[in-house]
Amino acid sequence: MGKGAVVGTAVVVCAAAAAAVGVAVVVSRRRRRRREAEDERKRKAAAVVEEVERAFSTPTALLRGIADAMVEEMERGLRADLQAPLKMLISYVDNLPTGMEFRFRFGGNGNVGLFQIGYGALMDEHGLFYALDLGGTNFRVIRVQLGGREKRVVKQQYEEVSIPPHLMVGTSTELFDFIAAELEKFVRTEGEDFHLPDGKQRELGFTFSFPVHQTSISSGTLIKWTKGFCINGAVGEDVVAELSRAIERQGLDMKVTALVNDTVGTLAGGRYVDNDVVAAVILGTGTNAAYVEHANAIPKWNGLLPKSGNMVINMEWGNFRSDKLPLSEYDNALDFESLNPGEQVYEKMISGMYLGEIVRRILLKLAREASLFGDVVPPKLEQLFVLRTPDMSAMHHDTSHDLKHLGSKLKDILGVPDTSLEARYITLHVCDLVAERGARLAAAGIYGILKKLGKDKLPNDFSQQRTVVAMDGGLYEHYKKFSACLEATLTDLLGEEAASSVIVKLANDGSGIGAALLAASHSQYAEAA
């Protein structure tokens, strides 16, 4: 080989080597940039998560302050302070401690309508009665066979029906026609275990879980919609008349004999089986509470004092608000964009209608600022209320080592085909933060009620008196981590000694059973029987 060839070959080899070095340098730089970008993404994700952790923190001292604020607002509502966020609607209760006989008066400032609930009589009621429990995105239809004082509730059946989203913002006729049609289907499945005497009309108690001006046992006009409902032309209308017309259009022979708020129904149903029930709390799509108050603690009451000295109060506590509530940027944005901005603030922090939506908003920020689900924000993640609380609960309860069930939910709901393990664990942590805050805030509200009643401490005589809080609603019943956190928080607030006498008890279908009992006590055939 000549000298020139050798030199040429050397040049080529050197050039190739230089090129290889150049490629290696480029590859190295790209890898470094990717690592730096990934590190920056993780830093941003950690920053968002840390901010959420701070904003959603609910130390015990804060919860005690919220409970104190709840007591203050309860007292303002009982004084008929027009600026009070809690309506504290009055009910009249007679002979509760001994005779278990209730007489309710609904309203405030003495402007009330009278109707009676006789618990002693209820235990002697026989027959078939229906209930319709409309409380949120789902409603329940229930039938109960009562067997009198000895047999009490002989048999009960129920079905739960989801309300299509478009009916929540449609017309009153569309909504009630849908409900009546499902009720008619349920009646057609009535089996041989349920007996309606010949010649008698079926009767129904209607649990309606929205603010109503009650004018009689079987009539009341809607004050406003909550829980995401916005039905045209319904406010100011008699909801029993609306339902009755829809029932007639279905050709169903049934009479609505009682209209009752869900919390009062739960209290009635709970008290029917346990004399120590002093309060009822609904934690479902929405939230509310009712409790038994001392009559002398209600300054706005202008009527005759009941013989028992007690009255049932429907708090409408979803509208509780206080500067002590730890409102985050996500809560404020949700409230601003809601159908009722500035209202139901407490409900928007603790109820099933909103918990999944709060999680969605946090995940959206993580997707935008930290590319949690890749470089492109999943379009579905930008849809309001696309992540429902039942789906949040399913993700939160995933115990698989790789969170595959959570990943499947993200794929099905948000359209993310492949999520990293890190993204799944961050999502799980966000669910935990939102659920824990909601449960702890709800526990603070219950603690406030117990404090108002003086039930937050052991009795001075160290008696073994029980204090029972009846709970109902799908959020409490089905979201086990939520309910476990609520109960643990309440124990922490009460202290172990006081907590030993307080029982939080699921009154499954309590509001529906209560409505059926009220339908029985106000049967059109009661006098004839």
PyMOL commands that set and color helices and strands:
alter all, ss='L'
color gray80, all
select helices_A, chain A and resi 3-55+60-78+119-122+148-151+165-169+172-188+239-249+262-273+295-297+317-319+329-337+345-350+355-370+379-382+389-396+404-414+421-452+474-478+480-494+496-499+510-521
alter helices_A, ss='H'
color red, helices_A
select strands_A, chain A and resi 89-92+102-108+111-117+126-134+138-147+153-162+202-208+212-216+219-222+254-260+277-283+287-294+310-314+467-472+502-506
alter strands_A, ss='S'
color yellow, strands_A
deselect
rebuild
show_as cartoon
